[in-house]
Amino acid sequence: MKAIDNAHEVPTPSAEDIRRIENVLREIGGPHVSWGAQQTLDVWVIEQRAKADRLAADRLRRSSWALVVATVGLVLCTGGLIWATFAA
């Protein structure tokens, strides 16, 4: 299955993700705080949202630069047409 085919599906956290997040929560709260599955899921969702935001920002940056290049190209073509019109 292609990545595009399942882009709408919600990924699930791996066992490694859960262990890493539990270690982070243990570091934050100390050894005497008990974190539940909801807090682990909250941290994982925040990480996924940050990842999605970075991907969206990267796409927007690339699209913006493509528009800048296209605009410069159009300006050059327009300048060339104006020059050709007055030179004729």
N, C-alpha and C positions, 0 to 999 in steps of 0.2 A: 504494500500500500504506500502511496506517495505521501510526503509530508503535507501537501496541499489537501489531500482527501480527508485527513483527520485534524485539520487545523482548528476546527470548531470544538473538538473534544477537549475536555478538561484533563490535563495530565495528573497522574497520581504521584505522590512523593515516594521516593525509593527508601529502602531501609537505611541507606547511607545518609540520605537527607534527614531522616528522622533522628538518627544518632547525632548528627552534627548539630541540629537545632536543639536537641535535648542538652547537649554539652554547652551550647550558648546560654540557654535558659538557666542551667545549673551555675554557670559562671556569674550570671546576673544576680540570681537570687541567693546563691550560697547553698551549702549542703542541707540546710534545714527547711528549705522551701520546696513544696511539692507542686510541680507544674503538671497540668492535665493535658489531655489530647487536644482540647480546644485551643490552648495557648500555643501548642506545637503547630497546629493547623494555621492559626493566625500568623505566626512567623513565616510559615511556608508560603501562604497566600501573599503576604507582603513581598517576599522575595520574587515570586512569580510576577507580581504586578510591576515591580521595579525592572525586571527583565523585559517585560512587554513594553514598558515605557522607554527603555534604552533602544529596543528594536525600532519602535515607532519614531523616536527622535533621529535615529540613524537614517531611516527611510526618508524622513522629511528633509534632513540635511542633504542627502544625495539628490532628491527631487529639486530642492532649491538651487543647488549648483547646476543642475541640468537646465533649469529655467534661465539662470544667469548666462550660461553659455549660449543658449538659443537666442536670448535677447541680444547679446553682443553680435552674434551672427546676423541677426535681422538688421541691426543698426549698420553693420558693415555693408550688407547687401543694399540697404536703402541709400546709404552714402554713395555706393557705386552706381546705382541707378540715377541718382541726382547728378553725379558727375558725368555719366554717359549722356544724359539728357542735355545738359548745358554744353558739352563738348561737341555734340552733333550739330 
